[in-house]
Amino acid sequence: MNISDFDATELSAAIHERSVSCREVMDAYLDRIDERNGPLNAIVSLRARDELLNEAAVRDDELAAGTSRGWMHGFPHAVKDLAETKGLLTTKGSPLLTSFVPDYDALQVARIRAAGAIIIGKTNVPEFGLGSNTFNPVFGATANPYDPTKVAGGSSGGAAVALATRMVPVADGSDFMGSLRNPAGWCNVIGYRPSFGRVPIYPVTDSYSTLCATEGPMGRRVLDVAMLLGTQAGWDRRVPTSVAGALDEFGSIESCEAHLAGNLNGVRIGWLGDLGGHLATEPGVLETCESALRRMADDGAIVESATLNVDLDALWTSWLHNRHAYNAATYGSLLQREATAAQVKAEVRWEAESGMSLTALDLKRAAVTRTSYYERITSMFTSGGGAFDVLALPTAQMWPFDIEMRWPQEVNGRAMDTYHRWMECTIYATYAGLPAISMPAGFSESGLPAGIQLIGAPLADVNVLNISAAYERLIDDLNVGMA
């Protein structure tokens, strides 16, 4: 077996048993990057091989002396290019940041580095992370590994592609509107959006406004995802919205395995489908997800149709206003200066300009609608007196589209009124701060992957991952991450 074929936890064991050296691991992954990255363009700002091999040699010396930094000791790791990485170019896909080399690590990067990973480069993103199509004027577009003429999704598109093609053992990403889930579904890997506050983001200038964005893990196995989540998670005093304590269940491989050993017998799943026709959905997407649900039902799960029973149009307006306001506050200043305004893509401009036209009353109404929605969806879970352990939705409402297209103008004959309306299915977990995972569901007739979301109750991260691990045991035929 090639070293890059190991799952992450298998790689960790091999390194710590010293059946492979950290130098051999680094060489194997850099060879894989040389082989696969060119036409896919997933990894950017790759560091020099000699430099990386020298760092790997230091990790070998540490093991020889009886010291391990953690489960990721010697792992080659590429950080999503939205997160600041000390000493390494961090562009966020913007031509305004082509010279930005931070002198600090973002919090989750520091935690990953402390667990023993060697940062080899970055993974590609859309400009400022906006849009589920990974292209930017700095590095270009990232292609889908199953069909390079199609998009990989985003904004964690580079991370998903690098993971699917085994250029990295695990990957970090972030998620505001499906950015961990949509590319995972389209690249046949696993993307996990944690409960809000589970993985604190730092540094940020505003910890309070949107309460939508989070960082999280991606992997080819649920066990790998849980391990990386355990590394990323944990309270930080500088982040007022961070969840107290650490995720101790995922603090070691042995503990992870123990907490992911459940089965689907009696698990109640509420299938939301296309929300009664509200979501424009391409042919085959719902059917592929329903096939995944049948596998779960055949293994003992109880799958029933469910409905949100909320005003979905009012909820979308509330979501838009919240998102617009955030982007206006974040990027509005760029539009005030001619020199920077010309270098901002149209979607960023639209979000920011829309936000600047909102009133305080608009934002109050958005917050009231969001609060009502939170109460409704959390009441659907068994922990809130409802019927379901998890809710299910498609990860995206369509199959991967042509890479030359910025965003879909229509889906199944219905016009899309915004650049992200076609991924509306992702907001229902985000807007309530709920944990949600994208698991592989199947393939189109032309061989393109699709994912299914499983959404859990507030702070039910362990339960969602346990259910996902039970489902994972049913899908060996989907060849997860084997692009």
BELSUL-V253083 format. One record per residue. RES is the residue in three letters. SS is DSSP state (H for helix, E for strand, L for the rest). BURIAL is # if it has 16 or more other ideal C-beta (glycine too) atoms within 10 Angstrom, else .. Layout:
BEGIN
res	ss	burial
RES	SS	BURIAL
RES	SS	BURIAL
END
This chain:
BEGIN
res	ss	burial
MET	L	.
ASN	L	.
ILE	H	#
SER	H	#
ASP	H	.
PHE	L	#
ASP	L	#
ALA	H	#
THR	H	#
GLU	H	#
LEU	H	#
SER	H	#
ALA	H	.
ALA	H	#
ILE	H	#
HIS	H	.
GLU	H	.
ARG	L	.
SER	L	.
VAL	L	#
SER	L	#
CYS	H	#
ARG	H	#
GLU	H	#
VAL	H	#
MET	H	#
ASP	H	#
ALA	H	#
TYR	H	#
LEU	H	#
ASP	H	.
ARG	H	#
ILE	H	#
ASP	H	.
GLU	H	.
ARG	H	#
ASN	H	#
GLY	H	.
PRO	H	.
LEU	H	#
ASN	L	#
ALA	L	#
ILE	E	#
VAL	E	#
SER	L	#
LEU	L	#
ARG	L	#
ALA	L	.
ARG	H	.
ASP	H	.
GLU	H	.
LEU	H	#
LEU	H	#
ASN	H	.
GLU	H	#
ALA	H	#
ALA	H	.
VAL	H	.
ARG	H	#
ASP	H	#
ASP	H	.
GLU	H	#
LEU	H	#
ALA	H	.
ALA	L	.
GLY	L	.
THR	L	.
SER	L	#
ARG	L	.
GLY	L	#
TRP	L	#
MET	L	#
HIS	L	#
GLY	L	#
PHE	L	#
PRO	E	#
HIS	E	#
ALA	E	#
VAL	E	#
LYS	E	#
ASP	L	#
LEU	L	#
ALA	L	#
GLU	L	#
THR	E	#
LYS	L	.
GLY	L	.
LEU	E	#
LEU	E	#
THR	L	#
THR	L	#
LYS	L	#
GLY	L	#
SER	L	#
PRO	H	.
LEU	H	#
LEU	H	#
THR	L	.
SER	L	.
PHE	L	.
VAL	E	.
PRO	L	#
ASP	L	.
TYR	L	.
ASP	L	#
ALA	L	#
LEU	H	#
GLN	H	#
VAL	H	#
ALA	H	.
ARG	H	#
ILE	H	#
ARG	H	#
ALA	H	.
ALA	L	#
GLY	L	#
ALA	L	#
ILE	E	#
ILE	E	#
ILE	E	#
GLY	E	#
LYS	E	#
THR	E	#
ASN	L	#
VAL	L	#
PRO	L	#
GLU	H	#
PHE	H	#
GLY	H	#
LEU	L	#
GLY	L	#
SER	L	#
ASN	L	#
THR	L	#
PHE	E	#
ASN	E	#
PRO	L	.
VAL	L	#
PHE	L	#
GLY	E	.
ALA	E	#
THR	L	#
ALA	E	#
ASN	E	#
PRO	L	#
TYR	L	#
ASP	E	#
PRO	E	.
THR	E	.
LYS	E	#
VAL	E	#
ALA	L	#
GLY	L	#
GLY	L	#
SER	L	#
SER	L	#
GLY	H	#
GLY	H	#
ALA	H	#
ALA	H	#
VAL	H	#
ALA	H	#
LEU	H	#
ALA	H	#
THR	L	#
ARG	L	#
MET	L	#
VAL	L	#
PRO	L	#
VAL	L	#
ALA	E	#
ASP	E	#
GLY	E	#
SER	E	#
ASP	E	#
PHE	L	#
MET	L	#
GLY	L	#
SER	L	#
LEU	L	#
ARG	L	#
ASN	H	#
PRO	H	#
ALA	H	#
GLY	H	#
TRP	H	#
CYS	H	#
ASN	L	#
VAL	L	#
ILE	E	#
GLY	E	#
TYR	E	#
ARG	E	#
PRO	L	#
SER	L	#
PHE	L	#
GLY	L	#
ARG	L	#
VAL	E	#
PRO	L	#
ILE	L	#
TYR	L	#
PRO	L	.
VAL	L	#
THR	L	.
ASP	L	.
SER	L	#
TYR	L	.
SER	L	.
THR	L	#
LEU	L	#
CYS	L	#
ALA	L	#
THR	E	#
GLU	E	#
GLY	E	#
PRO	E	#
MET	E	#
GLY	E	#
ARG	L	#
ARG	L	#
VAL	H	#
LEU	H	#
ASP	H	#
VAL	H	#
ALA	H	#
MET	H	#
LEU	H	#
LEU	H	#
GLY	H	#
THR	H	#
GLN	H	#
ALA	L	#
GLY	E	#
TRP	L	.
ASP	L	.
ARG	L	.
ARG	L	.
VAL	L	#
PRO	L	.
THR	L	.
SER	L	#
VAL	L	#
ALA	L	.
GLY	L	.
ALA	L	.
LEU	L	#
ASP	H	.
GLU	H	#
PHE	H	#
GLY	L	#
SER	L	.
ILE	H	#
GLU	H	.
SER	H	#
CYS	H	#
GLU	H	.
ALA	H	.
HIS	H	#
LEU	L	#
ALA	L	.
GLY	L	.
ASN	L	.
LEU	L	#
ASN	L	.
GLY	L	.
VAL	L	#
ARG	E	#
ILE	E	#
GLY	E	#
TRP	E	#
LEU	L	#
GLY	L	#
ASP	L	#
LEU	L	#
GLY	L	.
GLY	L	.
HIS	L	#
LEU	L	#
ALA	L	#
THR	L	#
GLU	L	#
PRO	L	.
GLY	L	#
VAL	H	#
LEU	H	#
GLU	H	.
THR	H	#
CYS	H	#
GLU	H	#
SER	H	.
ALA	H	#
LEU	H	#
ARG	H	.
ARG	H	#
MET	H	#
ALA	H	#
ASP	H	.
ASP	L	.
GLY	L	.
ALA	L	#
ILE	E	#
VAL	E	#
GLU	E	.
SER	E	.
ALA	L	#
THR	L	.
LEU	L	#
ASN	L	.
VAL	L	#
ASP	L	.
LEU	H	#
ASP	H	.
ALA	H	.
LEU	H	#
TRP	H	#
THR	H	.
SER	H	#
TRP	H	#
LEU	H	#
HIS	H	#
ASN	H	#
ARG	H	#
HIS	H	#
ALA	H	#
TYR	H	#
ASN	H	#
ALA	H	#
ALA	H	#
THR	H	#
TYR	H	#
GLY	H	#
SER	H	.
LEU	H	#
LEU	H	#
GLN	L	.
ARG	L	.
GLU	H	.
ALA	H	.
THR	H	.
ALA	H	.
ALA	L	.
GLN	L	.
VAL	L	#
LYS	L	#
ALA	H	.
GLU	H	#
VAL	H	#
ARG	H	#
TRP	H	.
GLU	H	#
ALA	H	#
GLU	H	.
SER	H	#
GLY	H	#
MET	H	.
SER	L	.
LEU	L	#
THR	L	.
ALA	H	.
LEU	H	.
ASP	H	#
LEU	H	#
LYS	H	.
ARG	H	.
ALA	H	#
ALA	H	.
VAL	H	.
THR	H	#
ARG	H	#
THR	H	.
SER	H	.
TYR	H	#
TYR	H	.
GLU	H	.
ARG	H	#
ILE	H	#
THR	H	#
SER	L	.
MET	L	#
PHE	E	#
THR	H	.
SER	H	#
GLY	H	.
GLY	L	.
GLY	L	#
ALA	L	.
PHE	E	#
ASP	L	#
VAL	E	#
LEU	E	#
ALA	E	#
LEU	E	#
PRO	E	#
THR	L	#
ALA	L	#
GLN	L	#
MET	L	#
TRP	L	#
PRO	L	#
PHE	L	#
ASP	E	.
ILE	L	#
GLU	L	.
MET	L	.
ARG	L	.
TRP	L	#
PRO	L	#
GLN	L	.
GLU	E	.
VAL	E	#
ASN	L	.
GLY	L	.
ARG	E	.
ALA	E	.
MET	L	#
ASP	L	.
THR	L	.
TYR	L	#
HIS	L	#
ARG	H	#
TRP	H	#
MET	H	#
GLU	H	#
CYS	H	#
THR	H	#
ILE	H	#
TYR	H	#
ALA	H	#
THR	H	#
TYR	L	#
ALA	L	#
GLY	L	#
LEU	L	#
PRO	L	#
ALA	E	#
ILE	E	#
SER	E	#
MET	E	#
PRO	E	#
ALA	E	#
GLY	E	#
PHE	E	#
SER	L	#
GLU	L	.
SER	L	.
GLY	L	.
LEU	L	#
PRO	E	#
ALA	E	#
GLY	E	#
ILE	E	#
GLN	E	#
LEU	E	#
ILE	E	#
GLY	E	#
ALA	L	#
PRO	L	#
LEU	L	#
ALA	L	#
ASP	H	#
VAL	H	#
ASN	H	#
VAL	H	#
LEU	H	#
ASN	H	#
ILE	H	#
SER	H	#
ALA	H	#
ALA	H	#
TYR	H	#
GLU	H	#
ARG	L	.
LEU	L	.
ILE	L	.
ASP	H	.
ASP	H	.
LEU	H	#
ASN	L	.
VAL	L	#
GLY	L	#
MET	L	.
ALA	L	#
END
